[in-house]
């Protein structure tokens, strides 16, 4: 299932990782592991935030996805299903024909 991760990073922990030259490697290895459809980064709600779209195949993946962000970045992590424009059209067509 296409899933949006919103990762709100703790400012102090993220700044410390940046100062220690650890952030780039952490993000690189994390994104290689998650193989996202898309990943965007920017400030949101006053903190560094990552917006990452992944394919969540099974709920048992949740700990392996979220725990590194909790442990390393003190992050708040949100996950929710999302659709492309094509998914919405298909869903609406199915709804209309039911």
OpenMM code with the backbone's topology and positions (N, CA, C; nanometers):
from openmm import Vec3, app, unit

residues = "UNK UNK UNK UNK UNK UNK UNK UNK UNK UNK UNK UNK UNK UNK UNK UNK UNK UNK UNK UNK UNK UNK UNK UNK UNK UNK UNK UNK UNK UNK UNK UNK UNK UNK UNK UNK UNK UNK UNK UNK UNK UNK UNK UNK UNK UNK UNK UNK UNK UNK UNK UNK UNK UNK UNK UNK UNK UNK UNK UNK UNK UNK UNK UNK UNK UNK UNK UNK UNK UNK UNK UNK UNK UNK UNK UNK UNK UNK UNK UNK UNK UNK UNK UNK UNK UNK UNK UNK UNK UNK UNK UNK UNK UNK UNK UNK UNK UNK".split()
positions = [
    Vec3(0.0845, -0.1168, 0.0000),
    Vec3(0.0000, 0.0000, 0.0000),
    Vec3(0.0894, 0.1236, 0.0000),
    Vec3(0.0592, 0.2159, -0.0904),
    Vec3(0.1362, 0.3410, -0.0962),
    Vec3(0.1094, 0.4178, 0.0332),
    Vec3(0.2177, 0.4503, 0.1039),
    Vec3(0.2085, 0.5111, 0.2363),
    Vec3(0.2990, 0.6334, 0.2445),
    Vec3(0.2453, 0.7398, 0.3008),
    Vec3(0.3226, 0.8624, 0.3248),
    Vec3(0.3775, 0.8580, 0.4665),
    Vec3(0.5082, 0.8748, 0.4777),
    Vec3(0.5727, 0.8931, 0.6079),
    Vec3(0.5999, 1.0419, 0.6233),
    Vec3(0.5619, 1.0958, 0.7365),
    Vec3(0.5970, 1.2336, 0.7695),
    Vec3(0.6830, 1.2240, 0.8945),
    Vec3(0.8087, 1.2631, 0.8797),
    Vec3(0.9065, 1.2464, 0.9861),
    Vec3(0.9478, 1.3846, 1.0360),
    Vec3(0.8982, 1.4208, 1.1548),
    Vec3(0.9313, 1.5489, 1.2173),
    Vec3(1.0504, 1.5248, 1.3095),
    Vec3(1.1651, 1.5807, 1.2733),
    Vec3(1.2894, 1.5546, 1.3462),
    Vec3(1.3070, 1.6483, 1.4649),
    Vec3(1.3546, 1.5923, 1.5747),
    Vec3(1.3900, 1.6735, 1.6898),
    Vec3(1.5043, 1.7668, 1.6488),
    Vec3(1.4878, 1.8956, 1.6705),
    Vec3(1.5859, 1.9935, 1.6242),
    Vec3(1.7240, 1.9698, 1.6852),
    Vec3(1.7300, 1.9463, 1.8144),
    Vec3(1.8598, 1.9282, 1.8801),
    Vec3(1.9308, 1.8031, 1.8291),
    Vec3(1.8596, 1.6904, 1.8208),
    Vec3(1.9231, 1.5661, 1.7747),
    Vec3(1.9642, 1.5766, 1.6280),
    Vec3(1.8779, 1.6358, 1.5446),
    Vec3(1.9122, 1.6508, 1.4026),
    Vec3(2.0324, 1.7436, 1.3859),
    Vec3(2.0347, 1.8534, 1.4594),
    Vec3(2.1483, 1.9458, 1.4509),
    Vec3(2.2777, 1.8778, 1.4936),
    Vec3(2.2683, 1.7969, 1.5970),
    Vec3(2.3871, 1.7246, 1.6440),
    Vec3(2.4363, 1.6271, 1.5366),
    Vec3(2.3451, 1.5576, 1.4714),
    Vec3(2.3850, 1.4650, 1.3644),
    Vec3(2.4484, 1.5402, 1.2480),
    Vec3(2.3950, 1.6583, 1.2163),
    Vec3(2.4514, 1.7399, 1.1083),
    Vec3(2.5920, 1.7860, 1.1465),
    Vec3(2.6073, 1.8364, 1.2683),
    Vec3(2.7385, 1.8826, 1.3149),
    Vec3(2.8420, 1.7698, 1.3163),
    Vec3(2.7968, 1.6474, 1.3450),
    Vec3(2.8865, 1.5316, 1.3498),
    Vec3(2.9022, 1.4641, 1.2130),
    Vec3(2.8488, 1.5273, 1.1094),
    Vec3(2.8548, 1.4727, 0.9733),
    Vec3(2.7951, 1.3320, 0.9637),
    Vec3(2.6876, 1.3073, 1.0380),
    Vec3(2.6213, 1.1773, 1.0379),
    Vec3(2.4896, 1.1782, 0.9611),
    Vec3(2.4302, 1.2956, 0.9419),
    Vec3(2.2962, 1.3027, 0.8838),
    Vec3(2.2917, 1.2522, 0.7400),
    Vec3(2.3850, 1.2933, 0.6571),
    Vec3(2.3822, 1.2535, 0.5158),
    Vec3(2.3896, 1.1023, 0.5024),
    Vec3(2.4779, 1.0384, 0.5762),
    Vec3(2.4907, 0.8921, 0.5695),
    Vec3(2.3657, 0.8238, 0.6231),
    Vec3(2.3106, 0.8753, 0.7326),
    Vec3(2.1886, 0.8180, 0.7890),
    Vec3(2.0761, 0.8241, 0.6868),
    Vec3(2.0567, 0.9394, 0.6240),
    Vec3(1.9497, 0.9537, 0.5252),
    Vec3(1.9757, 0.8665, 0.4032),
    Vec3(2.0986, 0.8634, 0.3572),
    Vec3(2.1330, 0.7819, 0.2405),
    Vec3(2.1018, 0.6343, 0.2665),
    Vec3(2.1489, 0.5815, 0.3775),
    Vec3(2.1272, 0.4395, 0.4067),
    Vec3(1.9794, 0.4096, 0.4336),
    Vec3(1.9111, 0.5023, 0.4990),
    Vec3(1.7689, 0.4832, 0.5260),
    Vec3(1.6884, 0.4815, 0.3967),
    Vec3(1.7170, 0.5751, 0.3066),
    Vec3(1.6432, 0.5794, 0.1802),
    Vec3(1.6766, 0.4594, 0.0918),
    Vec3(1.8001, 0.4126, 0.0968),
    Vec3(1.8347, 0.2908, 0.0219),
    Vec3(1.7543, 0.1717, 0.0741),
    Vec3(1.7365, 0.1656, 0.2043),
    Vec3(1.6613, 0.0556, 0.2655),
    Vec3(1.5118, 0.0657, 0.2361),
    Vec3(1.4571, 0.1871, 0.2409),
    Vec3(1.3131, 0.2061, 0.2208),
    Vec3(1.2716, 0.2053, 0.0738),
    Vec3(1.3664, 0.2369, -0.0160),
    Vec3(1.3374, 0.2447, -0.1596),
    Vec3(1.2088, 0.3244, -0.1876),
    Vec3(1.2065, 0.4524, -0.1508),
    Vec3(1.0833, 0.5312, -0.1650),
    Vec3(1.0494, 0.5627, -0.3100),
    Vec3(0.9216, 0.5818, -0.3319),
    Vec3(0.8724, 0.6321, -0.4603),
    Vec3(0.9131, 0.7779, -0.4757),
    Vec3(0.9112, 0.8501, -0.3636),
    Vec3(0.9503, 0.9913, -0.3624),
    Vec3(0.9938, 1.0280, -0.2210),
    Vec3(1.0810, 1.1282, -0.2116),
    Vec3(1.1244, 1.1790, -0.0813),
    Vec3(1.1484, 1.3289, -0.0945),
    Vec3(1.0897, 1.4052, -0.0037),
    Vec3(1.1031, 1.5500, -0.0027),
    Vec3(1.1392, 1.5940, 0.1386),
    Vec3(1.2116, 1.7044, 0.1487),
    Vec3(1.2586, 1.7518, 0.2782),
    Vec3(1.2357, 1.9022, 0.2878),
    Vec3(1.1963, 1.9485, 0.4061),
    Vec3(1.1785, 2.0912, 0.4273),
    Vec3(1.1220, 2.1176, 0.5656),
    Vec3(1.1140, 2.2442, 0.6020),
    Vec3(1.0577, 2.2774, 0.7327),
    Vec3(0.9055, 2.2604, 0.7314),
    Vec3(0.8535, 2.2038, 0.8386),
    Vec3(0.7085, 2.1905, 0.8558),
    Vec3(0.6805, 2.1952, 1.0052),
    Vec3(0.5830, 2.2717, 1.0443),
    Vec3(0.5493, 2.2880, 1.1860),
    Vec3(0.6706, 2.3301, 1.2682),
    Vec3(0.7611, 2.4054, 1.2065),
    Vec3(0.8747, 2.4627, 1.2769),
    Vec3(0.9931, 2.3699, 1.2973),
    Vec3(0.9911, 2.2515, 1.2338),
    Vec3(1.1038, 2.1590, 1.2497),
    Vec3(1.1426, 2.0991, 1.1148),
    Vec3(1.2635, 2.0444, 1.1077),
    Vec3(1.3072, 1.9717, 0.9879),
    Vec3(1.2138, 1.8528, 0.9685),
    Vec3(1.1681, 1.8359, 0.8460),
    Vec3(1.0701, 1.7320, 0.8194),
    Vec3(1.1028, 1.6611, 0.6888),
    Vec3(1.0815, 1.5296, 0.6880),
    Vec3(1.0939, 1.4505, 0.5660),
    Vec3(0.9550, 1.3982, 0.5304),
    Vec3(0.9233, 1.4024, 0.4018),
    Vec3(0.7988, 1.3486, 0.3476),
    Vec3(0.8403, 1.2380, 0.2517),
    Vec3(0.8123, 1.1139, 0.2879),
    Vec3(0.8639, 0.9997, 0.2134),
    Vec3(0.7475, 0.9080, 0.1760),
    Vec3(0.7369, 0.8752, 0.0484),
    Vec3(0.6308, 0.7867, 0.0007),
    Vec3(0.6922, 0.6488, -0.0242),
    Vec3(0.6383, 0.5486, 0.0451),
    Vec3(0.6898, 0.4125, 0.0331),
    Vec3(0.5759, 0.3157, 0.0012),
    Vec3(0.6123, 0.1928, -0.0350),
    Vec3(0.5148, 0.0856, -0.0502),
    Vec3(0.5207, 0.0025, 0.0767),
    Vec3(0.4179, 0.0152, 0.1601),
    Vec3(0.4097, -0.0628, 0.2837),
    Vec3(0.3437, -0.1958, 0.2499),
    Vec3(0.4228, -0.3006, 0.2469),
    Vec3(0.3727, -0.4322, 0.2065),
    Vec3(0.3020, -0.5044, 0.3202),
    Vec3(0.3446, -0.4778, 0.4438),
    Vec3(0.2900, -0.5506, 0.5576),
    Vec3(0.3052, -0.4654, 0.6832),
    Vec3(0.2034, -0.4652, 0.7717),
    Vec3(0.2146, -0.3859, 0.8949),
    Vec3(0.3347, -0.4232, 0.9815),
    Vec3(0.3857, -0.5452, 0.9670),
    Vec3(0.5011, -0.5855, 1.0472),
    Vec3(0.6264, -0.5051, 1.0124),
    Vec3(0.6220, -0.4297, 0.9025),
    Vec3(0.7346, -0.3436, 0.8648),
    Vec3(0.7423, -0.2171, 0.9503),
    Vec3(0.6346, -0.1825, 1.0190),
    Vec3(0.6297, -0.0554, 1.0920),
    Vec3(0.7472, -0.0344, 1.1869),
    Vec3(0.7832, -0.1320, 1.2721),
    Vec3(0.8973, -0.1070, 1.3616),
    Vec3(1.0281, -0.0819, 1.2874),
    Vec3(1.0558, -0.1596, 1.1835),
    Vec3(1.1840, -0.1410, 1.1137),
    Vec3(1.1883, -0.0090, 1.0380),
    Vec3(1.0717, 0.0435, 1.0033),
    Vec3(1.0663, 0.1731, 0.9358),
    Vec3(1.0799, 0.2870, 1.0361),
    Vec3(1.0042, 0.2818, 1.1423),
    Vec3(0.9968, 0.3964, 1.2333),
    Vec3(1.1062, 0.4013, 1.3401),
    Vec3(1.1510, 0.2877, 1.3912),
    Vec3(1.2451, 0.2883, 1.5031),
    Vec3(1.3746, 0.3649, 1.4762),
    Vec3(1.4365, 0.3546, 1.3581),
    Vec3(1.5582, 0.4343, 1.3365),
    Vec3(1.5332, 0.5855, 1.3493),
    Vec3(1.4169, 0.6308, 1.3074),
    Vec3(1.3851, 0.7737, 1.3192),
    Vec3(1.3621, 0.8129, 1.4649),
    Vec3(1.2963, 0.7266, 1.5404),
    Vec3(1.2774, 0.7526, 1.6837),
    Vec3(1.4124, 0.7553, 1.7555),
    Vec3(1.4923, 0.6517, 1.7329),
    Vec3(1.6177, 0.6353, 1.8072),
    Vec3(1.7224, 0.7400, 1.7711),
    Vec3(1.7429, 0.7626, 1.6428),
    Vec3(1.8519, 0.8518, 1.6001),
    Vec3(1.8115, 0.9987, 1.5995),
    Vec3(1.6848, 1.0268, 1.5653),
    Vec3(1.6435, 1.1663, 1.5474),
    Vec3(1.5424, 1.2153, 1.6502),
    Vec3(1.5009, 1.1294, 1.7408),
    Vec3(1.3971, 1.1697, 1.8356),
    Vec3(1.2730, 1.2195, 1.7621),
    Vec3(1.2441, 1.1571, 1.6493),
    Vec3(1.1409, 1.2073, 1.5581),
    Vec3(0.9999, 1.1669, 1.6002),
    Vec3(0.9052, 1.2475, 1.5562),
    Vec3(0.7634, 1.2099, 1.5558),
    Vec3(0.7373, 1.1563, 1.4154),
    Vec3(0.6804, 1.0390, 1.4051),
    Vec3(0.6576, 0.9760, 1.2761),
    Vec3(0.5084, 0.9530, 1.2568),
    Vec3(0.4584, 0.9987, 1.1434),
    Vec3(0.3199, 0.9727, 1.1051),
    Vec3(0.3218, 0.8891, 0.9782),
    Vec3(0.2257, 0.7981, 0.9655),
    Vec3(0.2123, 0.7173, 0.8448),
    Vec3(0.0651, 0.7093, 0.8091),
    Vec3(0.0366, 0.7258, 0.6802),
    Vec3(-0.1015, 0.7128, 0.6357),
    Vec3(-0.1046, 0.6777, 0.4876),
    Vec3(-0.2099, 0.6051, 0.4444),
    Vec3(-0.2195, 0.5676, 0.3033),
    Vec3(-0.2450, 0.6908, 0.2168),
    Vec3(-0.1875, 0.6896, 0.0973),
    Vec3(-0.2092, 0.7976, 0.0004),
    Vec3(-0.2329, 0.7373, -0.1379),
    Vec3(-0.2897, 0.8190, -0.2263),
    Vec3(-0.3204, 0.7754, -0.3624),
    Vec3(-0.2625, 0.8725, -0.4633),
    Vec3(-0.2362, 0.8217, -0.5818),
    Vec3(-0.2014, 0.9072, -0.6947),
    Vec3(-0.3315, 0.9576, -0.7563),
    Vec3(-0.3204, 1.0515, -0.8493),
    Vec3(-0.4393, 1.1005, -0.9194),
    Vec3(-0.5080, 0.9855, -0.9931),
    Vec3(-0.4294, 0.8963, -1.0504),
    Vec3(-0.4866, 0.7801, -1.1202),
    Vec3(-0.5615, 0.6889, -1.0235),
    Vec3(-0.5075, 0.6689, -0.9041),
    Vec3(-0.5767, 0.5885, -0.8026),
    Vec3(-0.7120, 0.6504, -0.7675),
    Vec3(-0.7174, 0.7814, -0.7534),
    Vec3(-0.8425, 0.8501, -0.7209),
    Vec3(-0.9437, 0.8303, -0.8336),
    Vec3(-0.8992, 0.8492, -0.9582),
    Vec3(-0.9902, 0.8300, -1.0720),
    Vec3(-1.0464, 0.6883, -1.0738),
    Vec3(-0.9587, 0.5896, -1.0554),
    Vec3(-1.0035, 0.4505, -1.0550),
    Vec3(-1.1028, 0.4261, -0.9425),
    Vec3(-1.0731, 0.4755, -0.8253),
    Vec3(-1.1624, 0.4597, -0.7109),
    Vec3(-1.2972, 0.5248, -0.7339),
    Vec3(-1.2962, 0.6435, -0.7907),
    Vec3(-1.4231, 0.7130, -0.8176),
    Vec3(-1.5037, 0.6421, -0.9257),
    Vec3(-1.4354, 0.5872, -1.0249),
    Vec3(-1.5053, 0.5099, -1.1283),
    Vec3(-1.5698, 0.3865, -1.0682),
    Vec3(-1.4999, 0.3189, -0.9795),
    Vec3(-1.5572, 0.2009, -0.9127),
    Vec3(-1.6770, 0.2392, -0.8280),
    Vec3(-1.6636, 0.3520, -0.7590),
    Vec3(-1.7738, 0.4000, -0.6752),
    Vec3(-1.8963, 0.4316, -0.7616),
    Vec3(-1.8743, 0.5003, -0.8740),
    Vec3(-1.9841, 0.5409, -0.9614),
    Vec3(-2.0551, 0.4204, -1.0226),
    Vec3(-1.9807, 0.3124, -1.0446),
    Vec3(-2.0422, 0.1952, -1.1087),
    Vec3(-2.1033, 0.0980, -1.0083),
    Vec3(-2.0919, 0.1282, -0.8793),
    Vec3(-2.1482, 0.0365, -0.7789),
    Vec3(-2.2923, 0.0660, -0.7472),
] * unit.nanometer
topology = app.Topology()
chain = topology.addChain("A")
for resn in residues:
    res = topology.addResidue(resn, chain)
    for name in ("N", "CA", "C"):
        topology.addAtom(name, app.Element.getBySymbol(name[0]), res)
